[in-house]
Amino acid sequence: MPESVSNAIAGFDIRTRAVPTDLTSLHANPLLHRLYAARGIRSSDQLDTSLAGLLPWQSLKGIDQAIDLLINARTEHQRVLIIGDYDTDGATATALAVLGLRSMGLSVDFLLPNRFEYGYGLSPEIVDLALTKAPDLIITVDNGIASFDGVARAKAAGVRVLITDHHLPAEGLPQADAIINPNQPGCAFASKAACGCTVFYYLLIALRARLRAEQVADLPNLGQWLDLVAVATVADVVPLDANNRRLVQQGLQRIRKGQCRLGIKALFSVAGRSWQTARAADFGFVVGPRLNAAGRLDDMTIGVALLLADNELEATTLAQQLQDLNMERRQIEASMLHDVEVKMGRLVLDSTQHGCVIYGDDWHEGVIGILASRVKDRIHRPVIALAPGDNGLLKGSARSVVGVHLRDSLDWISKQQPQLLEKFGGHAMAAGLTLKAENLDALRHWFDLAIAHFSEPDALTAHLWTDGGLPAEWLTLENALMLESAGPWGQAFPEPYFVGTWTLVAQKILAEKHLKMTLLCGQQQIQAIAFNVDLDQWPTQRSQVRGVYQLSCNRFRGEESLQLMFNRLEPV
């Protein structure tokens, strides 16, 4: 049996989740019982992922006013314009809004702000562009809660505005005709972790209920769009609370059956992955990055067109465009990350520093978010990455670690130094901001102070949570397959990682960056892989390795076999 490891591995403190011992069995498989118990499940009833347990739409504040707007638009044959966002949540929500509202008799078009021309949200500039389409009603999806000036511009032009969003509001709310946001003050909706696509899905549920009460015939089955909701929920990295787990699991099951948008199938295909064996993690690492590439480098209209595509040729063509953009994004990201490594000495941060602000005068504005995420993962600190904008401004994207609330930190800065930030918004783990270039040094100072002020105890200590070691008899393909189907795993309901020490039987570098290994566990030899290893360290002359790994299924030429996939690894 591999030894349990309790100390640091590759610079990260290894911690084991506690498992309550006083619970009745949560699952017949003892491994799953252990994993569910460690994630706060206390009753098998909490594992039910049927739609019957969804939270009621009636608890959303503003839902009746929103439905009144939609019913009026339907009855009066008004023009409805969806204003989306340029990330995966915004693209899926836009596609859902178009598909759902059209299926219930509304006249709908959409408009996505190009990040390089208009920036984020319902800005006055994007409203001016929207007015050229002569809408009667503007509906925002995944944005709008901070769009005070944009809402005012639309209202002044005689256009009604319905905001659907999930981001945290500032002090006060825009003067929209209706607002649906579970995070607005006074909203009783129990899930504060709903993404933008989920918020709009609930609006469709409520609209269908009203139309059914009015005895309207031929209403759609909303289950057909749960694939969009599932992708958005995972890709937007919102916590998988009980309600979100239901939505993701239901959408995942539909994708595995092929009951999903042709565009989602096409994205799996161009990535060389199988939608028949899709996992929730694929939404974050396969579908999401390719959709996001459109918004990062070009125009998210490509992504929405893919999700709306109703023939395979169109879907395949658009998916290949996104694949090409994603490859370009990777090259840009690698160059920017190299710049950071040169400046920061392989990304080793001074232990006295709490927050990190990085800037490149030739960096691509569309890639700074993922750059901030990459650096955050390396140094385990909240990171703001900045790139040049227009008119002497810098545009920034921030990513945080668990235990540091980004938006609250930026709000604190704005109160301490009202002239420092031009604008900001976001939530606990991700945020965006704009500032004048001359304020860069001041931002570095105040961001460091803010992170020191808002960090929970131990939040800045680099660590990995695991589910401990596994006995040899649990290292089976059966358990790996069971874990694939047992989730859905994601933010706040994390995929299981285990820890152990192994005898190294064989090792080989693949594609000049990945390490393929054969490990010995008792009398059993097990195949393993670690991606993007440090070639200065591997291959090794040592006889043992220790690390943090997942049980995974390797599928090759129609065969399935057990494979350990290492997240952190070091020679012993």
N, C-alpha and C positions, 0 to 999 in steps of 0.2 A: 504494500500500500504506500502511495506517495506520502511523504511527511507533510504535516501541516506547517505552514510558514506564518509567523506572526510579526516578523520585523520588516524593515524596508526592503523594497525591490525596485531597482532602477530609479532610486531617489524618491519613491512614494511610500509613505507609511501604509501598511496593509492592515485593514480593519475587517473584522468579521461581524456580520449582522447577528444580533441576538435572536434566539428562537425560544418563544415561551414554551414551557414544559407542561402547562396545565390545560392544554387545549384538547378537545375531542378531535378525532381524525378529520382533516380537511380533504384528504384524497387517499385513495387506496395505495397509491405509490408513495413510499416514505420520502423520496426525494422531493416530490411536488408538495407534500405536506410541509416539509421543512422550508421550502422556498416561499410558499404562500404565507406561512406563519411569520416569517421574517419580514414580510412586506405589509404587515398589519391586518391580514385577513384573520378574522376570529370565528367565522361561521361559514360553512359551505354555501349558505344562501348568498354570501357576498361574491361568489364566483359565477353567479347567474349572469349571463350576458345577453339575455333575450330582450327584444325591444319593448316587451310589456313593462319592463321596469324603468323605462326612460322617465326623466323628470318631466312634470307637466308644463306645457307651454304657458298655461294661464298664470304662472308665477313670474313671468317676465314683465317688468315694469314697462309701460308704454305700448304693450302689444295690441290693445284694443284700438288705440289711436292709429297705429301703423296699419292695421287691417282696414280701418275705415278709409285711409288714403288709397290703399290698393283696390278696395271694392269700388270706390269712386272712379279711380282711373280705369277700371275694367268697364264700368257702366257707361262712362262718358267717352270711351275710346280715346283716352289720353295717351300721349307719347311718354313712355317711361325710359329714363336713361340711367344705366348702372355705371357708377364711377368706382372702379376697383383699385387694387394695389398691385405692385409689380413683384410680389413674391408668390410662393406656391399657395399660401392661404388665400391671398387676394385673387389669384388666377382661378383656383377651384371655386371660390365663392362667386366670382363673376360668372363663370360657366354655369354654376348651379342656379344663379338668379335668372339668367337668360332661359335656360331649359325649363325651370320650374314655373316661372311666371308666364312664359309663352304657352305652356301646356294647360294653364288655367285661364287662357283667354285674354291676356294682356299684350299690348304692343310694346315690345322691349328692344332696345339697342344698348350697346355698352361702349365705354370709353375708358382707356387706361392711360394714366399720365406717364409719359416717358420720363424716367428719373433724371435724365440729363437736361431736359428742357423745362420741366414743370416741378420736379421734386415730388415729395410725398403728399398724399392726401388731397382733400378738396380745397385747393388753393384758389384765390381769386383768378389767377391766370387760367387754371383748368376750367373754372366755371365759365370764363369768357369763351373758351373753346367749345365748351358744352352748349352754350347758348346758340352757336351756329347750327345746332341740330334741332333747335326749337322744342326742347322738352317741356312737358307740363309738370313732371315730377322727376326729381333727381333722387336716386337711392345710392347711398354709399355702402360698400361692402368692405370690411376689414380696415376701415379708416373713417375719419369724420369727427371723432369725439373731441378733437382739438382744433377743428377747422372753423374757428369763430369768424374770420374774415371771409372765407369762402361761402359759408352759409349766408352771411349777411349780403354778399354780392348776389347770390341766387335769389334770395327773398326780395331784394330791391328790384330785380328784374321780373318779379311776379311768378317765380317758379317755386313750387313746394319742394321741401327737402325732408327725406326720411333717412336718418342715420342708423346703420347697423354696424356695430363695431364691438370689439372686445378689449381694446386697450384701456389702460387706466386713465380716467379723466383728470384734467387739471382742476383748479378751483373754478367753479362755475361750469356751465354747459352751453354749447351753441344754441341759438334760438331757432332750432329746427322745428318742423311741424310734428315730428315724432322721433323718439330716440329709443332704439333697442340695444342695450348693452348691459350684460349681467353685472358689470363692474361699476355701473353708475350708482350714485347714492340712492338708497331706498329700494333697490331691486331685490326681491326675495328669492330669485332663482338660485338654487342651492349650489350649482356648479359655477364657480368663478373662474374656472380653467377652460371654459369653452373657447374655441378658436373662432375666427370670423366666419368661416364656412358653416360651422355648427350653428352660430347665431342665425344665419340666414336660413338654414334648414328648419329651425324652429319657427321662423316666420312663415315658411311654406306650410308647415304642419297646421299652424293657426289659420292661415288663409284657406286651406282645404276644408278645415272644420267649419268655417263660416259659410263657404260655398255649399258644403254638404247640408248644412242646416237650412240653406235657402233652396234645397232640392235641385241643385245644379247637377247635371248628369255628366258621365264620362270624365270623372276626375282622375288624375294620375296616381299610380302607386309610387309613393315617394321613396320606397326602398330601392328603386332602381338607381338612385343617385348617392347611395351610402358609400360607394367607392370614392367619390369626391371628398366626402366628409372625413373618411378614414385617412386618406392621403394628407389632407390639410392638417388634421389633428396631430399626426406624428411629425410631419415636416415642420410645423410651427413650434415644435418642442414644448407644447403645453403639457402640464401634468396629466397623467392618465388616471384621473379619479374614476369612481365607479361609473358615472355617466359616460365619460369619454371611452372607457374600456368597452362598454356596450357598443358604442358607435363604431369604434375601430374594429372590433371583432366581427360585427355584422358586415361591415364593408370588406374586410379581409376575406370572409367566407364567400362573398359574391365574386370577388376578383378570382379566387381559386377555382370557381365554377365557370369562369369566363363571362359572368354577368356584369360586365363593367364597360366603361367607355372604351371605344376602339383606340383612343389616344393613349390610354394607360397601358393597354396591351402592347402597343407599338413601342412605348418607352422601355418596357421590359425587354422587348426583342432587340432593339438597337444596343442595349446594354449587355446583351448576351445572357440574360437571366430568364427564368421561367416563371410566368405568372401563375402557373398551376401549383407551384410550391412557394408562393410568395409568403414573406414574413413581414410583420409590422416594421421591422428595421429597414426593409427595402424601400419603404416610403421616404425614409430619411436619407438613405444612402444611394438609392437608384433613381426613383421617380423625382423626388424633390430637387436634387442638384441640377438635373437636366431641365426641369421647368424653370428653376431660378436663373439658369444661365441666360435665358431670354431677357429677363428683367435686369440682369447685371450688365450685359454687354450690348443688348439691342433693344427690343421692344417686347413687352410681355404679351402683346396682342398675338404673337406667334403661339405662345403657350395656351391662351384661351381658345384660339382657333383649333389647336390640336384637341383640346378637351371637348370641343363642340363638333369635331369631325364625325360624319356619319357614313364614310366609306373608307375601306382599308387603304386604298392608294393615297388618299389625302392624308390619312393618319400616319402612314409610313413615311411619306415625304416630309411632313412637318416634324416628326420624331427625329429623322436624320438631321434636319436643320438644327434641332436642339442638341443632338449629340455632338455635332460639329462645334457649336457654340460652347458646349461644356468642355470640350477638349481645349479650345482656345482659352477658356477661363482658367483651366488647370495650369496652362503655360504661364499666363499672367500671374496667377497666384504664386507659382513656384519662384518666379523672378522677384516678386515683392517679398516673399518669405526669406529669400536669400539676402535681400537688402537688410532686413531686420536682423538676421543672424550676424551679418557683418558688423552692424552697428552695436549689437548687444552681446557679441561674443558667444555664439551658439545658444543664445537665449537663456543665459544664467542671470537671474535678477538679484540685485542687492536685497538681502533679507530684511533690511530696514524699510524697503519701499512697499507701499500698500497697494497702490494702483499704478497702472502703466499707460502712458500716452505715447503713441508712435505716429510719425508723420513722414511721408515721402512726397517730394515736390513733383514727382512724375508718376505717382501711383494712380491706378484706375479707380475712379469713384465707385464703380459697380462691384468691385471685388474686396473693398475694405472690410465689409462685414465678415466674410469668411476668413480674411486675414486675421481680424481680431479674435475670431474663434480659435484659429490654429495657434496663435501666440498664447492665448489664455490657457489652452490645453497644455502647452509646454511649461509655462511658468506658474500656473495655478494662482493667477492674480486677475482681477477685473482689468480689461484692456479697452482702450479707445484707439481706433485706427482712423487717421485723418488723411484726406486727399484734397487737392485744390478744387475749389468751386469757382463760381463766377463772381466778379465784382469785389475781389479781395477777400472773399469768404472761404472758410474751410468747412468741408462737410465730413462728419464723423459717424462711425458706427461702433457701438460698444457691445461687449459681451462680458458676462459676469460668471462667477463661481457660486455654487450653492452657499447660501448664508450671507450674501451681499445683494441688497435690492438696488438695482441700477437706477430705476426711475426716481426712487426716493433720494438716492445720492445726488442725482442731477438737480432735482427740485431743491435740495438743501443748498447746493452751490448757487442756484439762481436767486435764492433768498439772501444768501450771504453776500453775493456779488451780482446785483441785478443787471449790470451792463456786460457781464462776461459772455453769456450765451444769448444768441439771437433767438433760437428756438430749440426745443427738445421734446421728446416723447418716447413712449415705449412701455416696458413692464419690468418685472424683476430681473430677468436674465438677458434681455436685449433692449437696446435703445438706439435712437438716432439723435444727432444734434448738429447745429450749425453755429459757427462763431467767426469773428473777424480774425484774420491772420495774425494781427499784432497781439491777440490775446492767447496765443499758443502757450507761452511760458506760464502765464497765469493759470491756464487750465491745468497744466501739469501739477502745479502747486496745490490748487484747490481740489482737484480730483484725488490726489493722494490723501489730503486731509479728510475728504468725504468718505473714502473707503475705510480709513482708520476709524472714523466715527460710526459708520453703519455696519461694519463687519461683526457678525456673530462670533462668539468665542471659537477659536480654532478654525474659522472658515478659510484662513489663508495658509493653513498647513497642507502641503500637498499630500493627498491620501487617496486611496482606492478602497471602496467597500466591496467585500467579497462575501460569498456564502460558505467560506471555509474550505477544508479539504474534502475529498471524496474517497471512500473506500474503493478498492480495485474492482469489486463486483458491481459497482454502480457505473463504471466506465464502459458503457455499452452503446451501440447504435440505437437500440430501442429507447434508451433514455434521451439520446440526442434528438431523435424524431419526436418524442413526447414533448420536449421543451420547445420545439418549433411550433407545436400546435397548442401549447398550454397557456400562452399569454392572454391577450397581447401584452408584450413588454414595451416599456418606453419610459419617458420622463416620469419620475416619482413612483414608478412601478418597474424598476430596472431589470434588464436582462441578467440572468444569473452568471456570475463569474466565480470561479473557484481558484484555489491556490495549492501549489504542490512543488515538490522537488523530485527530479527524475534522473535516471541514468541515461546519458546520451549515447545512442548506439551508432547513429549515422547523421550526417548533416550535409546540406547542399544549398548553394545560393541559386535562386531562380530569378530570371529577368533582371539580374544585376542589383536586386534590392530586397528580395524576399528570402526567408530562410525556411527550407523544408527539412524536417527532422524525423528520425525514428527514435522513439523513447521506449524505455523498458520499465514496465510496472509489474513486479513479481516475475511471472513467467510469460507475461503478455507484452508483445511489441505493439506500440500504438503510433500511428502517423500524426504528425503535428506540423503547424506552419505558423510563422510570425511574419507580418508584413512590414515593409519599409524599415528594415533593421539597420543599425549602425555598422557599416562595413569595416570600420576600424576595430570593431569588437568581435565580429563574426566573419567567417567560422572561428571557433574557439578550440584551443588545445585542452580545455578542461573536460573532465569526464562526466560532470553533472550540470544540470541547469535547474533553475527554479523560476517560477513565474506565475502570472495570473492568466487564466485561460477560460474559454467557453467550450462546452461540448457541442460539436457541430457535425453535420452530415455532409460529407464530400460526395458530390454526384458527378460521375465521369463515365461517359459512354454507356449510359443506361444502368450503371452499377452504383450502389450506395455503400458507403463505408464510414466508420467512425473517424473523426479527425478532431484533434485539439487545436483550437485557434487562440494563439497567445496575444494578449493585450499588452502585457509587460513581461520582459524576459531578461535574465542575466545569467552568465556562467557562474558556477560555484567552484 
